[in-house]
Each structure stands twice: as C-alpha cells, then as structure tokens.
C-alpha cells in the first residue's frame, strides 16, 4: 500500500472516529431533548431548518468542492469562491425572508417565521466557514476538522439542552445551531491562513468561467443530495403530520449515523486523496479497496442498529416516543446502501464527472419521494421503507455510471458481499439474546448493552471468515494509526 493510500485510510479512520464520537454526543442530546420538547415541536423546527438549508444548498455553486478537488488552486481562486458564495447566499436568504409567508403555506409550517431568522443566521455562519473547511480537507488536515466537529456538537448540546430546560421551546434548537456555527467559523478562521480565501484580487472572467463550468453541475447535485437526505421529512409532514415528523426525524438521526458519520466522512477524505493520485489505475485500485474497508465498518453498524432498535427505544425513550422503534428498524436499511453512492460520488468528483453526479442526485430525489408517496397509503412505515428503496436504486445508478471509467460493476460490488454476509450471524445472535431476556425483568438498558456486546462478538470472527482481506487491512492500518 502506497504512502498516500496509508495516509488516506488513516485520515479516514481518524475522521470517522471523531465523527462517530461527535454523533454520540448528538445522540445523548437527542435523548435528553425528547424529555423536554414534544415530537410536534421538534418536527416543526427541523422542517424550518430544512427550508433554510435547502436555500443555502441551492446557492453553494459547487465552488467549495473545486478547492478540495484541485490542490494547486491559488489564492486568487479562493477569493473568487468566497466572493461568489457570499453574494449568492445574501440574495437567497433575503428572498427566503421576503417569501416566508408563502413558504409557510406551501410546506404547512405556520411557525416558520418564528424560527426563520435564527436559522438564517446559523446557516450563513456555516457558509462562511465552508471554504476554510475545504482548504483543510485539501491539505488533508483531518484531525483539525475532527476537533472542530466534536467541540461543535458539545456546544450545540449544551446550549440546546440548557435553553430548553429554561423553557425556550423550539428556539432552543435554533440557539444550539447558532452556537455550533459560531464555534466552527471562529475555529476554522484561526487555524487557516486567511489569505487563502480572503486576500482580495481582481475578479477574472476566465477564472469565473472555469469555476462555474465545474461547480454548477456539482451545485445542482449538492442541492438534490441535500434534498434526498432531508426532503423526506417535508414529505412525512405533508402526508402524516408534525408528530410523525418528530418520530421519523428521531429514527432517521439514529439510522443516519453509519451513513453520514462514517460513509460521508470517508467520502470527504477520499476527494482530496483521489485528487493527489497521479494515475487513473491508482484511483481505480483505491476505489475497490476503499469500498471493502468502508462496508466492513458501515454494514454491521447499520444492520446491528436495526436489530437492537426495539430494545434501544424501550430503554431510552419515553412512552410518547416509542413509535421511533419500528421506523428505526426500517430506516437502518438505507445506511447499507447510502455510503456506496458517496464513495462513487467522491471518485466522479475528482475525475470531473460532475454532470453524472448531478443527474444521479436528481434521480435519487425522484426515486425517494416517489417511493414514499407510492407507499404512503400503506402507512408511515411503508413510506419510510420507500426511502431505503430510493437509495438502493440510486446506488445502482452510481455503479452503472462507472462503466465509462473502465471500472466494472463487480470490482466495486464484490468487496461488499463479505461484510454483508458477516452481518447474518450478528443479527441471529442479537435476536437470540432478546429471546432469552423476554420472560425476565432485566432492565432494558442492560439488555441493550448485552445485545450490542454479543452482536459485536459474533460479527468480528464472521468478518474474518467472509471478508478476511478487508479485515486484515483495516486492523493493520488502525494499529499503525493508533501507534502514530
């Protein structure tokens, strides 16, 4: 394995561990908030955030990704990106505020105007921090990015829980987002060279054309990628009401842990890593290896989460939130297929196939929302199943798009089979433990712990049987990373 590959995987390990740690803090915050804010309030607030964040995603222009994917881009390019992102965001947020009453009617959010100003502020701060973040990713400074994320989650949790306890209701979530955004911007601005993204220069038409030629398809792809991850909440609200959105959102946050905080983090590492690779053959080989290691970690977390869902919810949620359990079981399926798209999207981004990314992301939203609406007459659980179906079909589309790069379907899919097979004994072990505990009065919190331990104990030897190469590679790299 080359030095760059080792650096890539170690960066992925570090980023993943810090991201999972951050998400665990977020999960604790989520559990506490369920005792302070009812499902309908959380549903209204989160859907207001989606409206603002969708407006932001539409105007990112894909320019930050250009910085990450082009390590040799100079400071002049950085200033161009800063100027265009700032102007586009200003126009979009002003328009969102002016249209707040119309948006409230369209999305069935009567409280949208109440939460809108705070979310516009927090998302604007996040946008300002996006370019220094991309610069750090380009330089492969993943430890700094991990620290930023971890402390940000602590700030969010502390402010949100504290203000909710003081009786500020849904505004507590807004204030938590502002606190996290302020920390992120200050931290990233301090540890990056401001001249890389703020040193003024004359705007060049040639540079502008080059940026937008690359970025616009990416921007549309990012917008629809965000939509695929969030507009299902809007659909749930329209179909089943705010209370169902609250339950669904809680389940989605948990089910999303393996995909977003492992799959997407590894994707973020792979973009600059692929960009530094000299040959197409090296990229193709790394893609196949990365798919095996990625799924070795993601699959047991996703499948295992679905297996322990009923016990987990019984242990940590109040009676009003028990509807999270079946939704979590169904939604955990999406975490199995989502990272595949991220992995391939990272590759396509570096080789300049931005139009392919745009097309697949648009199709993904159509497949997800279409599947949800088609299955909605059968109830919320079936609508949630439509999310997994949509992601699965879009993953197949991403795999098909690799044909023109000389990458076969089998070279990416074959490394996924072993980790998936290894999940079988894990699920059987968890269900066996649950059956043993069923007639007893053992606390549910202890049952969760035992189910997780037994499931992990079953998965590890199974992984060495079904996915030996990926297991050996992962453990060797993890050992070196920890020793370093």
C-alpha positions as CSV (number, residue, x, y, z in Angstrom):
1,X,0.0,0.0,0.0
2,X,1.4,3.4,-1.0
3,X,2.2,6.2,1.4
4,X,-0.8,8.2,0.0
5,X,-3.1,5.2,0.5
6,X,-1.9,4.8,4.1
7,X,-2.4,8.5,4.7
8,X,-5.9,8.3,3.2
9,X,-7.1,5.3,5.2
10,X,-5.6,6.7,8.4
11,X,-7.2,10.0,7.7
12,X,-10.5,8.2,7.1
13,X,-10.1,6.3,10.4
14,X,-9.4,9.5,12.4
15,X,-12.2,11.4,10.7
16,X,-14.6,8.5,11.3
17,X,-13.7,8.0,14.9
18,X,-14.0,11.8,15.7
19,X,-17.3,11.9,13.7
20,X,-18.8,9.0,15.5
21,X,-17.7,10.4,18.8
22,X,-19.4,13.7,17.9
23,X,-22.5,12.0,16.8
24,X,-22.7,10.1,20.1
25,X,-22.7,13.4,21.8
26,X,-25.5,14.4,19.5
27,X,-27.4,11.3,20.3
28,X,-27.2,12.0,24.0
29,X,-28.5,15.5,23.3
30,X,-31.4,13.9,21.2
31,X,-32.3,11.6,24.1
32,X,-32.5,14.5,26.6
33,X,-34.5,16.7,24.2
34,X,-37.2,14.1,23.9
35,X,-37.9,14.7,27.6
36,X,-38.0,18.5,27.1
37,X,-39.7,19.0,23.7
38,X,-42.6,17.0,22.3
39,X,-42.5,15.4,18.8
40,X,-44.6,18.0,17.1
41,X,-42.4,20.9,18.2
42,X,-39.3,19.2,17.1
43,X,-40.9,18.3,13.7
44,X,-41.8,22.0,13.1
45,X,-38.4,23.3,14.0
46,X,-36.5,20.7,12.0
47,X,-38.6,21.3,8.9
48,X,-38.0,25.0,9.1
49,X,-34.3,24.3,9.2
50,X,-34.7,22.2,6.1
51,X,-36.3,25.1,4.2
52,X,-33.3,27.4,5.1
53,X,-30.7,24.8,4.5
54,X,-32.2,23.9,1.1
55,X,-32.0,27.5,0.1
56,X,-28.3,27.5,1.1
57,X,-27.6,24.2,-0.7
58,X,-29.1,25.7,-3.9
59,X,-26.6,28.6,-3.8
60,X,-23.3,26.9,-2.8
61,X,-22.5,26.9,-6.6
62,X,-20.3,23.8,-6.1
63,X,-17.2,26.1,-5.8
64,X,-16.0,24.8,-2.4
65,X,-15.7,21.3,-3.9
66,X,-13.4,22.8,-6.6
67,X,-11.0,24.0,-3.9
68,X,-10.9,20.5,-2.4
69,X,-10.5,18.7,-5.7
70,X,-7.8,21.0,-7.1
71,X,-4.9,21.1,-4.6
72,X,-2.9,23.5,-6.8
73,X,-5.6,26.2,-7.0
74,X,-4.1,29.5,-5.9
75,X,-5.3,32.2,-3.6
76,X,-6.9,34.1,-6.4
77,X,-9.3,31.2,-6.9
78,X,-10.0,31.1,-3.2
79,X,-11.1,34.8,-3.2
80,X,-13.3,34.2,-6.2
81,X,-15.0,31.4,-4.4
82,X,-15.5,33.5,-1.3
83,X,-17.0,36.4,-3.2
84,X,-19.4,34.3,-5.3
85,X,-20.6,32.2,-2.3
86,X,-21.2,35.3,-0.2
87,X,-23.2,37.2,-2.9
88,X,-25.3,34.2,-3.8
89,X,-26.1,33.4,-0.1
90,X,-27.1,37.0,0.6
91,X,-29.5,37.1,-2.4
92,X,-31.1,33.7,-1.5
93,X,-31.6,34.4,2.2
94,X,-33.2,37.8,1.5
95,X,-35.6,36.1,-0.9
96,X,-36.3,33.4,1.7
97,X,-37.3,36.0,4.3
98,X,-39.4,38.0,1.9
99,X,-41.3,34.8,0.8
100,X,-41.7,33.5,4.4
101,X,-45.5,33.6,4.4
102,X,-45.8,31.8,1.1
103,X,-43.3,29.2,2.2
104,X,-45.2,28.6,5.4
105,X,-48.3,27.8,3.4
106,X,-46.5,25.6,0.9
107,X,-44.8,23.5,3.5
108,X,-47.6,23.6,6.1
109,X,-45.3,25.3,8.6
110,X,-47.3,28.0,10.4
111,X,-44.4,28.7,12.8
112,X,-41.8,29.1,10.1
113,X,-41.5,32.9,10.5
114,X,-40.7,32.4,14.2
115,X,-37.7,30.2,13.7
116,X,-36.5,31.6,10.3
117,X,-34.2,34.5,11.4
118,X,-32.1,32.3,13.8
119,X,-31.7,29.6,11.2
120,X,-30.7,32.1,8.5
121,X,-28.0,33.4,10.9
122,X,-26.7,29.9,11.7
123,X,-26.6,28.7,8.1
124,X,-24.9,31.9,7.0
125,X,-22.2,31.3,9.5
126,X,-21.8,27.7,8.3
127,X,-21.5,29.0,4.7
128,X,-18.7,31.4,5.8
129,X,-16.9,28.5,7.4
130,X,-17.2,26.2,4.3
131,X,-14.2,27.5,2.4
132,X,-11.6,27.2,5.2
133,X,-13.0,23.8,5.9
134,X,-12.4,22.8,2.2
135,X,-8.9,24.2,2.4
136,X,-8.2,22.0,5.4
137,X,-9.7,19.0,3.6
138,X,-7.5,19.8,0.6
139,X,-4.4,19.8,2.9
140,X,-5.7,16.5,4.5
141,X,-5.7,18.1,8.0
142,X,-8.4,15.8,9.2
143,X,-7.6,15.9,12.9
144,X,-8.4,19.7,13.0
145,X,-11.7,19.0,11.2
146,X,-12.5,16.3,13.7
147,X,-11.8,18.6,16.6
148,X,-14.0,21.3,15.1
149,X,-16.9,18.8,14.7
150,X,-16.6,17.3,18.2
151,X,-16.5,20.7,20.1
152,X,-19.3,21.9,17.9
153,X,-21.5,19.1,19.0
154,X,-20.7,19.8,22.6
155,X,-21.6,23.5,22.1
156,X,-24.8,22.5,20.4
157,X,-25.8,20.1,23.1
158,X,-25.0,22.4,26.0
159,X,-26.8,25.4,24.6
160,X,-29.9,23.4,23.3
161,X,-30.4,21.5,26.5
162,X,-29.8,24.4,28.7
163,X,-32.2,26.8,26.9
164,X,-34.8,24.0,26.5
165,X,-34.7,23.4,30.3
166,X,-35.2,27.1,30.8
167,X,-38.4,26.9,28.8
168,X,-37.4,28.4,25.4
169,X,-39.1,25.6,23.5
170,X,-38.2,25.2,19.8
171,X,-36.0,28.3,19.9
172,X,-33.5,26.2,22.0
173,X,-32.7,24.1,18.9
174,X,-32.2,27.3,16.9
175,X,-29.8,28.8,19.5
176,X,-27.9,25.5,19.6
177,X,-27.3,25.7,15.9
178,X,-26.1,29.2,16.2
179,X,-23.6,28.3,18.9
180,X,-22.2,25.4,16.9
181,X,-21.9,27.6,13.8
182,X,-20.1,30.4,15.7
183,X,-17.6,27.9,17.1
184,X,-17.0,26.4,13.7
185,X,-16.3,29.7,11.9
186,X,-14.0,31.1,14.7
187,X,-12.0,27.8,14.9
188,X,-11.5,27.4,11.2
189,X,-10.7,31.0,10.6
190,X,-8.0,30.9,13.3
191,X,-6.2,27.7,12.1
192,X,-6.3,28.5,8.4
193,X,-4.3,31.2,6.5
194,X,-6.9,33.9,5.8
195,X,-5.1,34.9,2.7
196,X,-6.0,31.5,1.1
197,X,-9.6,32.6,0.9
198,X,-9.9,36.3,1.8
199,X,-6.9,38.0,0.2
200,X,-8.6,40.5,-2.3
201,X,-7.8,40.3,-6.0
202,X,-9.4,41.4,-9.3
203,X,-12.2,39.1,-10.4
204,X,-11.2,37.3,-13.6
205,X,-13.7,36.3,-16.2
206,X,-11.6,33.3,-17.2
207,X,-11.4,32.1,-13.6
208,X,-15.1,32.6,-13.2
209,X,-15.9,30.5,-16.3
210,X,-13.6,27.7,-15.1
211,X,-15.2,27.7,-11.6
212,X,-18.8,27.7,-12.8
213,X,-18.2,25.2,-15.5
214,X,-17.0,22.8,-12.8
215,X,-19.2,24.0,-10.0
216,X,-22.7,24.4,-11.4
217,X,-23.4,20.7,-12.0
218,X,-21.9,20.0,-8.6
219,X,-24.1,22.7,-7.1
220,X,-27.3,21.1,-8.5
221,X,-26.0,17.7,-7.3
222,X,-25.4,19.0,-3.8
223,X,-28.8,20.6,-3.7
224,X,-30.6,17.4,-4.7
225,X,-28.3,15.4,-2.4
226,X,-29.4,17.6,0.5
227,X,-32.9,17.1,-0.7
228,X,-32.5,13.3,-0.8
229,X,-31.4,13.4,2.9
230,X,-33.9,15.9,4.1
231,X,-37.0,16.5,1.9
232,X,-38.4,13.1,3.1
233,X,-39.1,14.9,6.4
234,X,-41.2,17.5,4.5
235,X,-43.0,14.7,2.7
236,X,-43.7,13.0,6.0
237,X,-45.1,16.2,7.4
238,X,-47.4,16.7,4.4
239,X,-48.5,13.0,4.5
240,X,-48.8,12.3,8.2
241,X,-48.5,15.5,10.3
242,X,-45.9,17.1,12.6
243,X,-45.9,14.4,15.3
244,X,-45.0,11.7,12.8
245,X,-42.2,14.0,11.5
246,X,-40.8,14.2,15.1
247,X,-40.8,10.4,15.4
248,X,-39.4,9.9,11.9
249,X,-36.7,12.5,12.4
250,X,-35.5,10.9,15.6
251,X,-35.4,7.5,13.9
252,X,-33.6,9.0,10.9
253,X,-30.9,10.6,13.1
254,X,-30.0,7.3,14.6
255,X,-30.3,5.3,11.3
256,X,-28.2,8.0,9.6
257,X,-25.2,7.6,12.0
258,X,-23.4,4.9,10.0
259,X,-24.1,6.6,6.6
260,X,-23.4,10.2,7.4
261,X,-20.8,10.0,10.2
262,X,-18.8,7.2,8.6
263,X,-19.7,6.9,4.9
264,X,-19.8,10.6,4.2
265,X,-16.7,11.3,6.3
266,X,-14.7,8.7,4.4
267,X,-16.1,10.3,1.2
268,X,-14.8,13.7,2.4
269,X,-11.3,12.1,2.9
270,X,-11.3,10.4,-0.5
271,X,-11.9,13.5,-2.5
272,X,-8.5,15.2,-1.7
273,X,-6.9,11.7,-1.7
274,X,-8.1,10.8,-5.2
275,X,-7.0,14.3,-6.3
276,X,-3.4,13.7,-5.2
277,X,-3.2,10.4,-7.0
278,X,-1.2,10.6,-10.3
279,X,-2.8,7.8,-12.3
280,X,-6.2,6.6,-13.2
281,X,-5.2,3.0,-12.4
282,X,-4.2,4.0,-8.8
283,X,-7.6,5.7,-8.3
284,X,-9.4,2.6,-9.6
285,X,-7.5,0.3,-7.3
286,X,-8.0,2.6,-4.3
287,X,-11.8,2.7,-5.0
288,X,-12.1,-1.0,-4.8
289,X,-10.0,-1.2,-1.6
290,X,-11.9,1.6,0.0
291,X,-15.3,0.0,-0.7
292,X,-14.3,-3.1,1.2
293,X,-13.0,-1.2,4.2
294,X,-15.9,1.2,4.2
295,X,-18.5,-1.6,4.2
296,X,-16.6,-3.6,6.8
297,X,-17.4,-0.8,9.2
298,X,-20.7,0.6,8.0
299,X,-22.7,-2.6,7.4
300,X,-22.5,-4.0,10.9
301,X,-23.4,-0.7,12.4
302,X,-26.4,-0.2,10.1
303,X,-27.7,-3.8,10.3
304,X,-26.9,-4.0,14.0
305,X,-28.7,-0.8,14.8
306,X,-31.9,-2.2,13.1
307,X,-31.5,-5.4,15.1
308,X,-31.3,-3.6,18.5
309,X,-33.8,-0.9,17.6
310,X,-36.8,-2.2,19.7
311,X,-34.7,-2.7,22.9
312,X,-32.8,0.6,22.4
313,X,-36.0,2.7,22.1
314,X,-37.6,0.9,25.0
315,X,-34.6,1.7,27.2
316,X,-34.0,5.4,26.4
317,X,-37.3,6.9,25.1
318,X,-40.5,7.9,26.9
319,X,-43.9,6.5,26.0
320,X,-44.6,9.3,23.6
321,X,-41.6,8.3,21.5
322,X,-42.0,4.5,21.3
323,X,-43.1,4.9,17.7
324,X,-39.4,5.5,16.9
325,X,-38.5,1.8,17.1
326,X,-40.2,0.3,14.0
327,X,-39.2,3.4,12.0
328,X,-35.6,2.9,13.1
329,X,-35.6,-0.8,12.1
330,X,-36.9,0.1,8.6
331,X,-34.6,3.2,8.1
332,X,-31.4,1.3,9.1
333,X,-31.6,-0.4,5.7
334,X,-30.7,2.9,4.0
335,X,-27.4,3.1,5.8
336,X,-26.3,-0.1,4.0
337,X,-26.7,1.4,0.5
338,X,-26.1,5.2,1.1
339,X,-22.3,5.1,1.5
340,X,-21.9,3.4,-1.9
341,X,-23.1,6.5,-3.6
342,X,-20.8,8.7,-1.5
343,X,-17.8,6.6,-2.4
344,X,-18.5,6.7,-6.1
345,X,-19.5,10.3,-6.0
346,X,-16.1,11.2,-4.5
347,X,-14.4,9.4,-7.4
348,X,-16.5,11.1,-10.0
349,X,-16.0,14.5,-8.5
350,X,-12.2,14.3,-8.9
351,X,-12.3,12.9,-12.4
352,X,-14.5,15.8,-13.4
353,X,-17.8,13.8,-14.0
354,X,-19.8,16.5,-12.3
355,X,-22.8,16.2,-14.7
356,X,-23.1,12.5,-13.8
357,X,-23.2,13.4,-10.1
358,X,-25.9,16.0,-10.9
359,X,-28.0,13.5,-12.9
360,X,-27.9,10.8,-10.3
361,X,-28.7,13.1,-7.4
362,X,-31.7,14.5,-9.2
363,X,-32.9,10.9,-10.0
364,X,-32.3,10.0,-6.3
365,X,-34.7,12.6,-5.0
366,X,-37.3,11.5,-7.6
367,X,-36.9,7.8,-6.5
368,X,-37.0,8.6,-2.8
369,X,-40.0,10.9,-2.8
370,X,-41.8,8.9,-5.5
371,X,-41.4,5.7,-3.5
372,X,-42.6,7.4,-0.3
373,X,-45.7,8.8,-1.9
374,X,-46.5,5.5,-3.7
375,X,-46.2,3.5,-0.4
376,X,-47.8,6.1,1.8
377,X,-51.4,4.7,1.6
378,X,-50.0,1.6,3.5
379,X,-48.8,3.8,6.4
380,X,-45.7,5.7,7.7
381,X,-43.6,2.5,8.0
382,X,-44.1,1.7,4.3
383,X,-43.4,5.4,3.4
384,X,-40.1,5.1,5.4
385,X,-39.3,1.9,3.5
386,X,-39.6,3.9,0.3
387,X,-36.5,5.9,1.5
388,X,-34.4,2.8,1.5
389,X,-35.8,1.7,-1.9
390,X,-34.9,5.1,-3.4
391,X,-31.4,5.0,-2.1
392,X,-30.9,1.4,-3.3
393,X,-31.9,2.2,-6.8
394,X,-29.8,5.4,-6.9
395,X,-26.8,3.3,-5.7
396,X,-27.2,1.0,-8.7
397,X,-27.3,4.1,-10.9
398,X,-24.0,5.3,-9.5
399,X,-22.4,1.9,-10.1
400,X,-23.6,2.0,-13.7
401,X,-22.0,5.4,-14.2
402,X,-18.6,3.9,-13.5
403,X,-18.6,1.9,-16.8
404,X,-17.2,4.8,-18.8
405,X,-14.3,5.0,-16.3
406,X,-13.3,1.4,-17.1
407,X,-14.4,0.2,-13.6
408,X,-16.5,-2.9,-13.6
409,X,-19.6,-3.5,-11.5
410,X,-18.0,-6.5,-9.9
411,X,-14.8,-4.7,-8.8
412,X,-16.9,-2.4,-6.5
413,X,-19.7,-4.8,-5.5
414,X,-17.6,-7.9,-4.8
415,X,-15.9,-6.3,-1.7
416,X,-19.3,-5.6,-0.3
417,X,-20.5,-9.2,-0.2
418,X,-18.3,-10.4,2.6
419,X,-19.2,-7.7,5.2
420,X,-22.9,-8.1,4.4
421,X,-22.7,-11.9,4.9
422,X,-20.9,-11.4,8.2
423,X,-23.9,-9.5,9.5
424,X,-26.1,-12.6,9.4
425,X,-24.6,-14.3,12.5
426,X,-24.6,-11.0,14.3
427,X,-28.4,-10.5,13.8
428,X,-29.1,-14.1,14.8
429,X,-27.0,-13.6,18.0
430,X,-28.9,-10.4,18.9
431,X,-32.3,-12.0,18.3
432,X,-31.2,-15.0,20.4
433,X,-30.3,-12.8,23.3
434,X,-33.5,-10.9,23.1
435,X,-35.5,-14.1,23.2
436,X,-33.6,-15.2,26.4
437,X,-34.4,-11.9,28.1
438,X,-38.0,-11.7,27.0
439,X,-39.5,-13.6,30.0
440,X,-37.3,-11.8,32.5
441,X,-37.4,-8.4,34.3
442,X,-33.9,-7.3,33.3
443,X,-33.8,-3.5,32.7
444,X,-33.9,-2.6,29.0
445,X,-30.7,-0.5,29.3
446,X,-28.8,-3.6,30.4
447,X,-30.4,-5.6,27.6
448,X,-29.2,-3.1,25.0
449,X,-25.6,-3.4,26.3
450,X,-25.7,-7.2,26.2
451,X,-27.2,-7.3,22.7
452,X,-24.5,-4.9,21.4
453,X,-21.7,-6.9,23.0
454,X,-23.0,-10.2,21.8
455,X,-23.6,-8.9,18.3
456,X,-20.1,-7.4,18.1
457,X,-18.6,-10.7,19.4
458,X,-20.5,-12.5,16.7
459,X,-19.5,-10.1,13.9
460,X,-15.7,-10.0,14.4
461,X,-15.0,-13.7,13.7
462,X,-17.6,-13.7,11.0
463,X,-15.8,-10.7,9.3
464,X,-12.6,-12.7,9.3
465,X,-14.3,-15.6,7.7
466,X,-16.3,-13.7,5.0
467,X,-14.2,-10.6,4.5
468,X,-10.7,-11.5,5.6
469,X,-8.7,-9.2,3.3
470,X,-10.6,-6.1,4.3
471,X,-10.4,-7.1,8.0
472,X,-6.7,-7.6,7.9
473,X,-6.1,-4.3,6.1
474,X,-8.4,-2.4,8.4
475,X,-6.8,-3.7,11.6
476,X,-3.3,-3.2,10.4
477,X,-4.0,0.4,9.4
478,X,-5.9,1.1,12.7
479,X,-2.9,-0.3,14.7
480,X,-0.5,1.9,12.8
481,X,-2.7,5.0,13.2
482,X,-3.1,4.5,17.0
483,X,0.6,3.8,17.4
484,X,1.4,7.0,15.5
